[in-house]
Amino acid sequence: MQDARVRSVAAVSVWAVVLTVLLPGLILQSHGLHVSAALALQGVVVAHTGGALARVLSATTVRFVAFGFWVFAYIWLGLAPLTMLATDTYPWPYRTTEVTTFGAVAVVELGLVAYSAGAALAGRRGRTSKTPTAPGLMERLLARRLAPWRLLALCGLALVLAVLLISGQPGRLGAYFTSRQAIIKVGAADNAEDAFLQVLLSWSLSVPAFWALLGLLRVPRLPGGDRWLRGVRWLLLPVLLALNIVVNNPISKPRFWVGTILLTLLFTMPRLCRPRVFRVAAAGLIAALLLVFPYSDYFRYSDREDVTVVSLADQFTDNGDYDAFQQVQTGLDYAREYGYSPQDALGPPLFMVPRSMWPEKPDDTGITLAEYAGYEFLNLSAPLWIESYLWAGPWAVGVVFCLFGAAGRRMDDVHHRLRDRPGTLAALLVPAFAFYQMVFLRGSLLGIAGPLTLLVTIPLLISTPTGRASRFPSSAVPTGPIRHASISGTGGHP
């Protein structure tokens, strides 16, 4: 494979040393070590995640999905648990036995191994294919192109929803510039059962507004000219930008979602899809996640405290944002007491079914584990590792992550093959999913099922199928770059 032949061994080695030795050493340098078997196994997890991330950062192709997965695994399930185990300090009061702690690290590593195996199998299948084959389902979906008229219809829908939902929101426009806490309280003040509907309506405005703006910026122009469409989009672009500032700002929306929007807008720029530029931007993103993310929830609560800068080690052990590993520990104790629940796997795909029609509908896993641990604060995460474990144990973890790894590798490969064809879903949906993937991995699945469904479904509705985007030079499909309009957000469907 060409990518493997030209990969720089020196670059891999430098990144691996930085991620697996220097950074963990800097975090732990001022703390004494609480030596245990779990800590030793966690060292393997850090080496695995850091090494995999080093390969992504030194690759000769841009692999958005792999980058998103390994960044989350490295920080939330690599560095953070390493610090917790080394200092025997955790964000939440619940404590487990040494056996459970070791088991939690083993479950995390099992998922990582399964993901790596799935990605390797999918990559090997693509390399060993000698003859042209019919495109698979994922390639056909990601080769779809944005349709200008459908995109304009989405813009109109987003504006109509904005008028209806913002005017019906208590506090109206000002509510989006208070805090997430205030909006949640107002939405659930009259009837707690309406809280879910309130959240769903909020996302039904935020996600279309995002895709409308992204589509306006990235649809290629028609070779024959599309002056009328360009004029309409000139008018819509500032309106959609203002709408996104209102409904997708960091004050009223979760940090992960705002980050997904900003990073998708950034990394769908053709220049940042070049490997060298991507490496620099990706390194900056990792630094931002380590240094800025812990303080980015300043607007979450109405009563805002002064920002106090503390060390990374203190952030990992005191900040509930890094509770993923501790939730895995809690989940193992929960499963030991109550057993597995395969039927809970139906909850996320059937999230729209009301509890009045499905009384046995599974509860949010993060809330379930928080209640089991005896916490008053219930808005905790439930990473995919413990979600799948609670379905059917280690076997479920292995199968889920193997399939997830294979799907992620296929998405990255299709994105690479279609890299010179702007306006395809590969150029837009792959980066969007790659960054929102961090929310998917952190969980709970039931809580993010609605936004994720909208994130994936809307681009399918505003796009149309195209001929096969062949990976072979003999294909009749042109492989050269298609020009964008001379100004951002102008142009039409080629």
N, C-alpha and C positions, 0 to 999 in steps of 0.2 A: 504493500500500500504506500502511495506516495507520501502521505502525511507522516507516516511512521518513519520514512527514510530521511525526511528533512527536519524532523523535530530536533531541536537543540538539546543535547544531553546536559550541557552546562546550564541552560535556562531551567530545565526541570530540577536539576540539583540545587540551584540557588533558591528557587521558590520552595522546594521541599525543606531545605534547611531553615529558611525564614519561618515557614508555617508550622513545622513540627518540632523545632528546637528553640529558635530564638524567641518567638512570640510567647509560647508557653513558659519559657524560662523567665522572661521579663514579667509576666503576670504573677508568677509564683515566687519571685525572688525574695520578697519580704515576708513570706509566710512559712511557718514550719509545716512539715509534711505529716499527715496522718496516714501512715503506711498501712495498706490493706491489699487483699487480693483484687478487690474491685478497682482500686487505683491502678494496679499493674495492668489489668485488662483495659482500663480506660486509656492508658497510654497507647494501646493498640488502636483504639478508636481514633485518637488524635492523629496517629501516624497514618491510618487509613484515610481519614477525611482530608488531612493536610496534603498527603501524597496525591490523592485524586484531584484536589483543587489545584495543586501545582501542575498536573498534567493538562488540566483545562486551560489554565492561564498561559501555558507554554505551547499550546496546540497551534497548528498551522491553519486551522479553521475556527470559526466563531461558533461556539456551542452554548447557546443561551440557556437551554433547559438544564444541561449538566451543570453549568455555572450556578444557577439558582439553587439546585438541589444541594450541591456540595458546599456552597456558602452557608446555607442553613444548617446542614449537618455539622460543619466544622465549628461554627460559633455556638449554636444552641445545644448541640449534643456532643461536642468535642471539648472546646475550651471551657464552657460554663460548667459542665459536670466535673471536669478535671479539677477545677478550682474548688467546687463543693466537696469533692471527695478528699482532696488534699488538706482542706482546712476543717472538714467535718462541720460545715456551716451551710444552711440551706435557706432559700427565701421564705418558706412557709414552715409552720411549727411541726407538721406531721413528720414522724420518724419511723423508719423501717429497720429490720434486722440486717446484719451483714450479708446473710444469705440472699435476702430480697434485693439488696443493693447490687450484689454481684450478678444476680439474675437480670436486673434492669440493664446493666451494661451489656450483658450477653444478648438480650433482645435487641438493643440498639445495633450492636455489631452484626447480628443476624440479618437485620434489615439492610444494612450497608453492603454486606456480602451478596445478598440476593439482588440488590439493585445493580451492583457491579457486574454480576453474572448475567443479568438480563440485558444490560447495555452491551456487554461484550458479545453475547450471542447475536443480538440484533446487528451490531457492527460487523461481525464476521459474515453474517448472511449477505450483507450488502457488498462486502469485498469479494466473496467467492462466486458471486453471480457473473457468469461468463457471457450470457446471451440476454438480449432485451426481453423483459417480462412485462406483463400488463401491470400498470400502476396499482398499488394497493389502495385501500380505502383512505388511509391517512394522506397519501400523496394526492389523491383526487380531491380531497377536501382542502388541503393547503394550497393546491394549485388554482383554486377558485379566485376570480378577480373581482375587485370592487366594481359594482355597477353604479354609475353616477346618479341615475334617476332614483334608484332605491336608496342611495345615500341621502339624496335631497329629501326623500320622504321621511327618512329617519330624523333628519334635522328638524323638519316640520313637527314630527311627533314629539321630539324632545322639547321643543318650544311650547307646544300645547300642554304637555305634562307639567312643564315649569309653571305655566300660568295657573293650572288647576291645583297643583300640589303646594306650591309656595303660598298661594292665596289662602289655602285651607290649613296651612301649618300654623299652630298657635305661635304668635309672635311674628309670623310672616317672614319677611326677608331678614329681619334682625336676628331671628332664631338661628340662622346659619353662621352667625358670628358671635355666639355666646360660648358654648362648650358642648361637648358630646353628652356630658352628664345632664345638662339642663334639657337638651332635646329629648333624651330618653325619659326623664322624669315627666316632662310635659306630655309626651306621647302616651305614657302609661298611667297618667294621673287619674283618669276617669274610670278606666277599666283595664285591668292587667291583661285580660285576654286580647285586648286590642294592640298590645305592644308588638306582637309578631307582625300584624298587618301594617303597623306604622313603620316598622323597619323595612318590610318588603316594599312598601310604596316609596320609601326613601331611596332604596337601591334601584327601583324601576325608573327613577329619574337620573340618578348619578351615572349608572352604566351607559344608558343610551347617549347621554350628554358627552361622555368621554369618547365613545366610538364615533359620534358625529364629528367631533373636533378632529380626532385622529384621521378619519376618512377624508375630511376636507383638506388636510395637510398633505396627504400621501397618495391620492388618486392620480395616476399619470394622465397626461393630456392626449386628446385625440390627434392623430397625425394630420387629419384634414381640418383641424381647427374646431373650436367649441366656444366661440365668443360669448354666446348667450349664457352658457353654463358658467363660464368664468365670471361674468358679471354678477350672477346670482350668488356665486360662492364668495366673491369679494364682499358682498353685503352680509352673508351669513357668518363668515369667519370671525369678525369682532364680536358678534352677538353670541356665538357659541363659546368663544373664549371667556366672555363675561359670565355666561351661565356656568361654566366649569369653575370659575373662581368662586361663585356663590355656593354651588352644591358639592364641589369636590375640593374644598379647602381644608387645610390641616386642623382647623378649629373644630369643625363639626363632623369630620370623617376620620376613621382610623388611620394611623400612620402607615400601615402596610398598604392600604388602598391608595392613599395619596402618593406613596413611594412608587407603587405600580404605575400610576398615571405618568408621573414625571420621568421615570426610567424608560417607560415604553416610548413616550414622545422623544426622548433623547436617543435611545438605541435603535429606533427605526430610521434615523438619519443614515443615509448610505455610507458616509465617511466613517461612522462609528461601527460599521459592520466589517471593517477591514481588521484583520487579526492584530496588527501592531497597535492600532489606535484602541481597539477593544481591550487589549491587555492593560494599557495605561488607565483607561476609564474604569475597568473592572477592579484594578488595584485601588483606585480612589474610592470606589464604592465599598470595598471591604473596610478600608480605613474609616469611612463615614459610618458604617454599621457598628464598628467597634467604639468609635469615639463620640458620635453625634446621636445615634439612635436612642441610647438610654435616656437622653434628656429631651427627646422630641415629643414627649407626651405632656408638654407644658400646658397645652390648651384643653386637656382631657377633662379637667374638673373646674368647676366655677370658682372655688376658693384656691387660688394659685399661690404656691409657696415660692420662695426664692430658690433659684437653681444653685445647688451645691455640687461642685465638681469633686468626684471621688475616684479612686483607682478602679481599673477594670476588674480586679479581683473582688473589690467590695460591690461593684455593680452586679457581678455574676452571682454573688452569694446573698445579696440583700434585695435585689430588684425582682419583683414577681414576673417581669417580662421574660425572665429566663427560667421559668418553672417547668419547662418541657421534661427534663430528666426526672425531676421530683414527681411529676405526674405519672411518669412511667413506673416509678417505684410504687406509688400509691395504687396504680392500676393492677400491679401484680398481686398486692395484698387483697385487693377487691376481688380479683378473679379466684384467688385461693379460697376466699370465703363464700362467694356466690356462684362460681363456675363461669363457663362461657355462655355467650348469648348470640348464636348465629343470626337470629332474626333481627338483631340490631343493625345488621348491614343494610337492611331495607330502609332504614330511617332517612339517610341522606338522599338517595334517589327519589324517594316519595315524600320529600319535605313539604310539598304543597298540600298534602292530604290533611285536613283539619282533624284535631283530636276528637271532635264531636262525632266524626265518622269512623275514627280509628282510635278507640280508647286505649289500646295497648301500644300505641305509637311510641317508639323508643325516645327516651329523654336525651338531652344534650350530654355527651359523655363528660365534658369538662365540669359541668354542674354536678353530675352524678358523683364524680370522684371528689369534688370539693365538699359535697354533703357527707360523703363517706368519711372524709378526713376530719369533719367537724368544723369546717370553716364557716364564718358568717359571710365572707366575701366569696361569691360563687362564680364570678366571671374569670375562670381559669382555662388554660389551654388543655388540649388532649391530643398530643402528636399522633400522626398516622401510625406510628409504631404500636402504641397502646390501643388505639382504636381497633386495628386489625387483630392484635393479640386477644382482645376481649371477645372477638367474634369466634375464634376457633383455636387460639393458642399459637405456638411457634409456627405450625404449618401455614396458618393464615398469613403471618408476617412474611414468611418466605415467598409465598405465591404472590401476594399483593406487591411486594417490592420488586420481585423479578419482572412482573408484568409492567410495573411503573418504569423500571429501568429500560426495558425494551421499547416502550412507547416514547420515552424521552429521547432515546438515541435515534429512533425513527424520525421524530420531529426535527431534531438537529440536522440529520442527514438531508431531509427534504428541504429544510431552510437553506442549507448550503448549496444544494443543486439548483435552487430557484433564486439564488442571491442576486442575479442580474435581471430579475423580472419584477420590477416594482409594481405595487398594486395588488399583488397576490396576498392571500391570507398568510402564507409562509412568512412574508416580510413584516406582517403586523401582528397576527395572532400568536406566533411563536414567542416573540419577546414579551408580549402581554401575559401569556400563560407562565412563562419562565419566571417572571418576577412575582406574579400573584401566587405562584407555586409555594412560596414561603408561607403564605397564609394557609394554603391547603395542607402543608406538612405540619404546621403548628396546631391546626385544628381549633375547635372541634368541627368535624365534618358537617354536622347538622346545622351549625351556626353559619357556615360559609357556603352551604349548598346553593342558596338563592343567588347571591352575587356571582358565584362561579358559573352557574347555569346561564345567567344573563351574559356574562363575559364571553362565553363560548358560542352561545346561540345567536346573538345579535349580528356578529360578522358573517355568519352563514346566511342570514336573511338578507343582508345588503350586498351579497356577492352572487356571481353567476358562474357556472362551470365553464371551463375552457378545454381546449384540446390537451392532450397529454403533454406534460412538461417533461420531456424526455431527458435523461441524463446522458444520452449518446450523441456524439457530434453529428451523426448522419441524419438526425431527426430533421424534419421539415420545420419544426418550431424554431423561430429565431431565438438565439441565445444572447444576442447583444443587448446592452442596456437600453431601456426605453426612457426617453427624456421626460423629465418632470416639466411642469410649467415654469416659466421664467420667474414666477413669484410663488411663495409658499401658499399652497392651498388652492391653486388654480389648475385648470386642465380638466380632462375627462377621461372616459374609459377608452383605451386603444382598441 
